[in-house]
Amino acid sequence: MELNTGISPEHRQKLADELSRLLADSYTLYLKTHNFHWNVTGPMFQTLHVMFEEHYTELALAVDLIAERIRALGFPAPGSYAAYARLSSVSDTDGVPSAMEMIKLLVEAHETVIRTAREATNAAEEAGDQATADLGTQRLQIHEKTAWMLRSLLEK
């Protein structure tokens, strides 16, 4: 059955592509945050361990919302590490960095996701897709706040 929601097939394809990048960035950030939760050490252990858990839990819910929006637009959501590696702008982290380096890497990753979410939101506004624009705006707010909070931990 043909999808007829008032958004052209070309716009839906562009939105699905943008959201696929956002999904890949978000999932890569989820994995990075979960890794840091498991491996953080040092005097800020308890604070960071709990904070990282809150962050990756929020991201786990977010990836589901993003993937479901791609499906609502009529396209399959990417769901493999290979697809995420190809689509993501968030860099992977090997090894176990120091706690302060973890924070710095997470700030950079959140800022990357912010840029990707902004592109998806702009594309949604161009297409007149309020649902995707709303999702993008919510993601922007969450990642901007999280980046700010993490950056605050780096100040002396």
C-alpha positions as CSV (number, residue, x, y, z in Angstrom):
1,M,0.0,0.0,0.0
2,E,1.4,3.4,-1.0
3,L,2.2,5.8,1.9
4,N,0.2,9.1,1.5
5,T,0.8,11.3,4.5
6,G,1.3,14.6,2.7
7,I,5.1,14.3,2.6
8,S,6.6,13.7,-0.9
9,P,8.5,10.4,-1.5
10,E,11.6,12.5,-2.1
11,H,11.3,14.3,1.2
12,R,10.6,11.1,3.0
13,Q,13.7,9.6,1.6
14,K,15.8,12.6,2.6
15,L,14.3,12.5,6.1
16,A,14.9,8.8,6.5
17,D,18.5,9.3,5.4
18,E,19.1,12.2,7.9
19,L,17.4,10.2,10.7
20,S,19.5,7.2,9.8
21,R,22.6,9.3,10.4
22,L,21.1,10.5,13.7
23,L,20.3,7.0,14.7
24,A,23.8,5.8,14.0
25,D,25.3,8.8,15.9
26,S,23.0,8.2,18.8
27,Y,23.7,4.5,18.9
28,T,27.5,5.0,18.7
29,L,27.2,7.6,21.5
30,Y,25.1,5.1,23.5
31,L,27.8,2.4,23.2
32,K,30.6,4.9,24.0
33,T,28.7,6.1,27.1
34,H,27.9,2.6,28.3
35,N,31.6,1.6,27.8
36,F,32.7,4.6,29.9
37,H,30.1,3.7,32.6
38,W,31.6,0.2,32.9
39,N,35.3,1.4,32.9
40,V,35.4,4.8,34.7
41,T,37.8,5.0,37.7
42,G,39.2,7.6,40.0
43,P,38.0,10.1,42.6
44,M,34.8,10.9,40.5
45,F,33.9,7.3,40.0
46,Q,30.6,7.3,41.8
47,T,29.4,10.5,40.2
48,L,30.4,9.6,36.7
49,H,29.3,6.0,36.9
50,V,25.8,7.1,37.9
51,M,25.7,10.0,35.4
52,F,26.9,7.9,32.5
53,E,24.2,5.3,33.4
54,E,21.5,8.0,33.2
55,H,22.9,9.2,29.8
56,Y,23.0,5.7,28.2
57,T,19.6,4.9,29.5
58,E,18.2,8.0,27.9
59,L,20.0,7.2,24.7
60,A,18.6,3.7,24.6
61,L,15.1,5.1,24.6
62,A,16.1,7.7,22.0
63,V,17.4,5.2,19.5
64,D,14.0,3.5,19.6
65,L,12.1,6.7,18.9
66,I,14.4,7.6,16.0
67,A,14.2,4.2,14.4
68,E,10.4,4.1,14.8
69,R,10.2,7.6,13.1
70,I,12.2,6.2,10.1
71,R,9.7,3.3,9.9
72,A,6.8,5.7,10.1
73,L,8.3,7.5,7.1
74,G,8.2,4.2,5.2
75,F,11.8,3.1,5.3
76,P,13.8,0.4,7.1
77,A,15.8,1.6,10.0
78,P,19.5,0.6,10.0
79,G,20.3,-1.8,12.8
80,S,23.8,-3.3,12.4
81,Y,27.2,-2.2,13.6
82,A,28.4,-2.2,9.9
83,A,25.6,0.3,9.0
84,Y,26.3,2.4,12.1
85,A,30.1,2.5,11.3
86,R,29.3,3.7,7.8
87,L,26.7,6.3,8.8
88,S,28.0,7.6,12.1
89,S,30.0,10.8,12.6
90,V,30.7,10.0,16.2
91,S,34.2,8.5,16.6
92,D,34.8,5.2,18.3
93,T,37.1,5.1,21.4
94,D,39.5,2.2,21.8
95,G,41.0,1.5,25.2
96,V,40.1,3.0,28.5
97,P,40.8,6.8,28.7
98,S,41.1,8.6,32.0
99,A,37.8,9.9,33.6
100,M,38.6,13.5,32.5
101,E,39.3,12.3,28.9
102,M,36.1,10.3,29.0
103,I,34.2,13.5,29.8
104,K,36.0,15.4,27.0
105,L,35.3,12.6,24.5
106,L,31.6,12.6,25.5
107,V,31.3,16.4,25.1
108,E,32.7,16.1,21.5
109,A,30.4,13.2,20.8
110,H,27.3,15.1,22.0
111,E,28.3,18.1,20.0
112,T,28.6,15.8,16.9
113,V,25.1,14.5,17.6
114,I,23.8,18.1,18.0
115,R,25.1,18.9,14.5
116,T,23.5,15.8,13.0
117,A,20.2,16.5,14.8
118,R,20.2,20.1,13.6
119,E,20.6,18.9,10.0
120,A,17.7,16.4,10.4
121,T,15.5,19.1,12.0
122,N,16.2,21.6,9.3
123,A,15.4,18.9,6.6
124,A,12.1,18.2,8.5
125,E,11.2,21.8,8.6
126,E,11.8,22.2,4.9
127,A,9.6,19.1,4.2
128,G,6.8,20.4,6.5
129,D,7.2,17.3,8.7
130,Q,6.3,18.5,12.1
131,A,6.7,15.1,13.8
132,T,10.3,14.7,12.7
133,A,11.1,18.4,13.4
134,D,9.7,17.9,16.9
135,L,11.8,14.7,17.5
136,G,14.8,16.6,16.2
137,T,14.2,19.6,18.5
138,Q,13.8,17.3,21.5
139,R,17.1,15.6,20.7
140,L,18.8,18.9,20.3
141,Q,17.6,20.1,23.7
142,I,18.7,16.9,25.4
143,H,22.2,16.8,23.8
144,E,22.8,20.5,24.3
145,K,22.0,20.2,28.0
146,T,24.1,17.1,28.4
147,A,27.1,18.6,26.6
148,W,26.8,21.7,28.8
149,M,26.7,19.6,32.0
150,L,29.7,17.5,30.9
151,R,31.6,20.6,29.9
152,S,31.0,22.1,33.3
153,L,32.9,19.2,34.9
154,L,36.0,20.1,32.8
155,E,36.1,23.7,34.3
156,K,38.7,24.4,36.9
